[in-house]
Amino acid sequence: MSWDSRFAEPIELPSGVSLASLRDAIVHLVNTVPSSERGTPVVLTAAELITSAAERGDPIEFARIATLRAVNRHAVREFNPDSQRPALGQRKLARER
């Protein structure tokens, strides 16, 4: 493998930047992650998986997932309780039909 290996699907960032290769991903992390956050587990994991994919041929998809997690490390996950209704109590037994 090499640093120019491409992801199966490029990572599209909200800023319009597209990370298509391992080199793009590591350069983006180096340029955008502040030095105070470079020691956090999510950033270290991303850097390690990107490097191992480029140098040892480890799975590129793992590096892609880790990069997504590192890029979105400050995103707040929102839970919408109205998105799905529980099916409890809505189904009838065969004997009740």
C-alpha positions in Angstrom: 0.0 0.0 0.0 1.0 3.6 -0.2 0.0 7.0 1.1 -1.8 7.6 -2.2 -4.2 4.7 -1.6 -7.8 6.0 -2.0 -10.8 5.5 0.2 -13.7 3.5 -1.3 -15.8 6.6 -0.7 -14.2 10.0 -0.2 -14.9 11.9 3.1 -16.8 15.0 2.3 -16.4 17.7 5.0 -18.8 20.5 5.7 -16.2 23.0 4.5 -16.3 21.5 1.0 -13.0 19.7 1.4 -12.9 16.2 0.1 -10.5 13.6 1.7 -10.0 11.0 -1.0 -6.7 9.4 0.0 -4.7 8.4 3.1 -2.3 11.3 2.4 -5.3 13.7 2.3 -6.6 12.4 5.6 -3.3 12.7 7.5 -2.5 16.1 6.1 -5.9 17.3 7.1 -5.5 16.0 10.6 -2.1 17.6 11.0 -3.4 21.0 9.7 -6.7 21.2 11.5 -6.3 19.4 14.9 -4.8 21.8 17.5 -1.7 20.6 19.2 -3.5 20.4 22.5 -5.9 17.8 21.1 -3.4 15.7 19.2 -2.9 13.4 22.3 -6.6 12.5 22.6 -7.5 8.9 21.9 -9.7 9.5 18.9 -7.0 11.6 17.1 -4.2 9.2 18.0 -6.3 6.2 16.8 -7.0 7.9 13.5 -3.3 8.8 13.0 -2.2 5.2 13.9 -4.8 3.5 11.6 -4.0 5.9 8.7 -0.3 5.2 9.1 -0.7 1.4 9.4 -2.9 1.3 6.3 -0.4 3.3 4.3 2.8 1.5 5.5 1.7 -2.0 6.4 -1.3 -2.5 4.2 -3.9 -2.7 7.0 -7.6 -2.2 6.0 -8.2 1.3 4.6 -11.8 1.3 5.7 -10.7 1.2 9.4 -8.6 4.3 8.7 -11.6 6.0 7.0 -13.9 5.3 10.0 -11.3 6.6 12.4 -10.8 9.7 10.3 -14.5 10.4 10.4 -14.5 10.0 14.1 -11.5 12.3 14.6 -12.9 15.0 12.2 -16.3 14.9 14.0 -14.9 14.6 17.5 -16.8 17.7 18.7 -20.1 17.0 17.0 -23.0 16.6 19.4 -25.1 13.6 18.7 -28.8 14.4 18.8 -31.5 11.9 19.8 -34.9 12.4 18.3 -37.4 10.4 20.3 -40.1 11.0 17.7 -38.2 9.4 14.9 -39.4 5.9 15.8 -42.4 4.7 17.7 -42.1 1.5 19.7 -44.0 -1.4 18.3 -44.9 -2.6 21.8 -48.6 -3.2 22.3 -49.5 -2.6 18.6 -49.2 -6.2 17.5 -51.9 -8.7 18.2 -51.5 -12.4 19.0 -52.9 -14.9 16.5 -55.6 -15.9 18.9 -56.8 -12.3 19.1 -57.2 -11.7 15.4 
